[in-house]
Amino acid sequence: MISRLPLALGAMNYLEIIRGASLIELAVLVLLMGVSVASWALIVMKHAQLSRARAQSLTFLDTFWKASRLEAIYQTAQKLEGSPLSKVFCAGYEELSKLAQAKEGADGAMSERLGGIENVERALHRAATAQITELEARVPFLGTVGAAAPFVGLFGTVIGILSAFNEIAEQGNATLSTVAAPVGNALFATAAGLFAAIPAVVAYNSFVSRIKVFDTEMSNFSADFLNIIKRHFFR
């Protein structure tokens, strides 16, 4: 039984399945094929984006903890456009620069004029939120494909089985040889739905997990950065 499985799969005539499919079945297969291609393209693109973000974030953190001047860190961070951490730092540094310029041009404590450290904290939070939104862009599409594709394929299978049984009823011949082929062809839609759904679900869970790591890292970095500027600029 097991040894015959590869032969059965290899002997499947996909062209005959398509020729014998109804318009609804063809529409389901075309939809699933398009969704599968779109999912794979998105998986490749998002994997490249997250991998680039990880590599550049490690470079940024190495620079941040080794450098002695914020200006030098800022210059490096501007070059690391794919790193969420560098974007968060740039937002905080630019807000801190505005506060420093305001201090030079007016009297009084910095914290009393422009909200001081609270302004920097809000800038860091806004930047982190924007980066999470960018990282999550189009990822829900994979979750939708993973949840809906099996049901779309099942719908095509049900339509195919109904058409097969109607044809068998008209012919009045319900032997195993006449039932097996059309029912087997109808099940191809379910297989197509699973083929589209499984990679999408795996990729969706992987990307969500990786994005959560970035979210945690940005929160931790923001807290560390705020502590540093509190000690050096808001004493």
DAGIDA-V272044 format. One record per residue. N is the residue number from 1. RES is the residue in one small letter. PHI is phi in whole degrees, -180 to 180 (* if undefined). D_FIRST is the distance of its C-alpha to the first C-alpha in Angstrom with 2 decimals. Layout:
{{N	RES	PHI	D_FIRST} {N	RES	PHI	D_FIRST}}
This chain:
{{1	m	*	0.00} {2	i	-67	3.83} {3	s	-68	5.54} {4	r	-84	5.37} {5	l	-62	6.76} {6	p	-59	10.06} {7	l	-67	10.48} {8	a	-67	10.32} {9	l	-67	12.72} {10	g	-70	14.80} {11	a	-83	15.17} {12	m	-65	16.52} {13	n	-97	20.18} {14	y	-67	22.20} {15	l	-65	25.40} {16	e	-67	24.41} {17	i	-62	23.45} {18	i	-67	26.90} {19	r	-64	28.67} {20	g	-86	27.32} {21	a	-80	28.10} {22	s	-79	31.27} {23	l	-62	34.09} {24	i	-67	33.15} {25	e	-64	29.54} {26	l	-63	30.95} {27	a	-62	33.45} {28	v	-65	30.82} {29	l	-65	28.76} {30	v	-65	32.01} {31	l	-62	33.15} {32	l	-66	30.01} {33	m	-65	30.13} {34	g	-63	33.82} {35	v	-66	33.38} {36	s	-65	30.66} {37	v	-63	32.99} {38	a	-63	35.90} {39	s	-65	34.03} {40	w	-65	33.10} {41	a	-63	36.69} {42	l	-67	38.05} {43	i	-61	35.80} {44	v	-63	37.09} {45	m	-65	40.66} {46	k	-70	40.72} {47	h	-63	39.15} {48	a	-64	41.88} {49	q	-64	44.53} {50	l	-70	43.62} {51	s	-66	43.25} {52	r	-64	46.66} {53	a	-62	48.13} {54	r	-66	46.92} {55	a	-64	48.34} {56	q	-72	51.64} {57	s	-66	52.02} {58	l	-64	51.81} {59	t	-63	54.43} {60	f	-64	56.62} {61	l	-62	56.49} {62	d	-62	57.41} {63	t	-67	60.36} {64	f	-62	61.39} {65	w	-82	61.73} {66	k	-97	63.40} {67	a	-76	65.87} {68	s	-107	69.29} {69	r	-126	70.22} {70	l	-65	68.53} {71	e	-62	69.69} {72	a	-66	67.71} {73	i	-65	64.59} {74	y	-64	65.12} {75	q	-63	65.38} {76	t	-70	62.09} {77	a	-63	60.37} {78	q	-64	61.39} {79	k	-83	59.42} {80	l	-97	56.22} {81	e	-71	55.45} {82	g	-89	51.78} {83	s	-94	52.53} {84	p	-62	52.92} {85	l	-66	55.08} {86	s	-66	57.47} {87	k	-66	57.87} {88	v	-65	58.71} {89	f	-62	61.22} {90	c	-60	62.84} {91	a	-63	63.35} {92	g	-68	64.96} {93	y	-66	67.07} {94	e	-65	68.38} {95	e	-68	69.38} {96	l	-65	71.04} {97	s	-65	72.96} {98	k	-62	74.26} {99	l	-66	75.53} {100	a	-65	77.17} {101	q	-67	78.95} {102	a	-67	80.11} {103	k	-66	81.53} {104	e	-72	83.58} {105	g	-98	84.97} {106	a	-151	85.95} {107	d	-92	87.37} {108	g	102	85.73} {109	a	-73	82.59} {110	m	-61	79.38} {111	s	-65	77.56} {112	e	-83	80.26} {113	r	-84	80.19} {114	l	-120	76.63} {115	g	85	74.69} {116	g	54	74.24} {117	i	-63	71.04} {118	e	-66	69.64} {119	n	-64	69.64} {120	v	-65	67.63} {121	e	-63	65.20} {122	r	-65	64.70} {123	a	-64	64.19} {124	l	-64	61.49} {125	h	-66	59.75} {126	r	-62	59.89} {127	a	-65	58.51} {128	a	-64	55.63} {129	t	-63	54.76} {130	a	-63	54.89} {131	q	-69	52.60} {132	i	-64	49.98} {133	t	-61	50.16} {134	e	-68	49.67} {135	l	-68	46.70} {136	e	-84	45.05} {137	a	-57	45.67} {138	r	70	42.64} {139	v	-65	40.33} {140	p	-58	40.15} {141	f	-59	38.58} {142	l	-66	35.42} {143	g	-64	35.47} {144	t	-65	35.93} {145	v	-62	33.01} {146	g	-62	30.74} {147	a	-84	31.90} {148	a	-96	32.15} {149	a	-58	29.43} {150	p	-60	26.54} {151	f	-73	28.89} {152	v	-65	29.87} {153	g	-63	26.28} {154	l	-63	25.76} {155	f	-60	28.96} {156	g	-63	27.68} {157	t	-65	24.50} {158	v	-62	26.74} {159	i	-62	29.04} {160	g	-64	26.29} {161	i	-67	24.91} {162	l	-61	28.51} {163	s	-65	29.24} {164	a	-64	26.19} {165	f	-70	27.20} {166	n	-65	30.80} {167	e	-67	30.01} {168	i	-65	27.99} {169	a	-64	30.94} {170	e	-67	33.38} {171	q	-79	31.55} {172	g	72	31.14} {173	n	-126	27.72} {174	a	-118	24.90} {175	t	-74	22.19} {176	l	-61	18.50} {177	s	-68	18.80} {178	t	-83	21.81} {179	v	-86	20.60} {180	a	-63	17.15} {181	a	-64	18.58} {182	p	-67	21.57} {183	v	-68	19.94} {184	g	-62	17.21} {185	n	-65	20.16} {186	a	-65	22.08} {187	l	-69	19.55} {188	f	-61	20.19} {189	a	-65	23.52} {190	t	-64	22.12} {191	a	-62	20.04} {192	a	-64	23.32} {193	g	-64	25.20} {194	l	-68	23.07} {195	f	-62	23.34} {196	a	-79	27.09} {197	a	-81	27.42} {198	i	-61	25.63} {199	p	-62	27.80} {200	a	-65	30.83} {201	v	-66	30.44} {202	v	-62	29.94} {203	a	-66	32.91} {204	y	-60	35.03} {205	n	-63	34.74} {206	s	-65	35.47} {207	f	-67	38.48} {208	v	-61	39.90} {209	s	-64	39.77} {210	r	-68	41.51} {211	i	-69	44.12} {212	k	-62	44.93} {213	v	-64	45.69} {214	f	-62	48.09} {215	d	-61	49.70} {216	t	-65	50.34} {217	e	-65	51.68} {218	m	-67	54.06} {219	s	-65	55.36} {220	n	-66	55.98} {221	f	-65	57.60} {222	s	-60	59.83} {223	a	-64	61.03} {224	d	-66	61.80} {225	f	-65	63.56} {226	l	-63	65.66} {227	n	-63	66.71} {228	i	-65	67.83} {229	i	-73	69.92} {230	k	-64	71.39} {231	r	-70	72.69} {232	h	-104	74.06} {233	f	-122	75.09} {234	f	-127	75.80} {235	r	-79	77.81}}
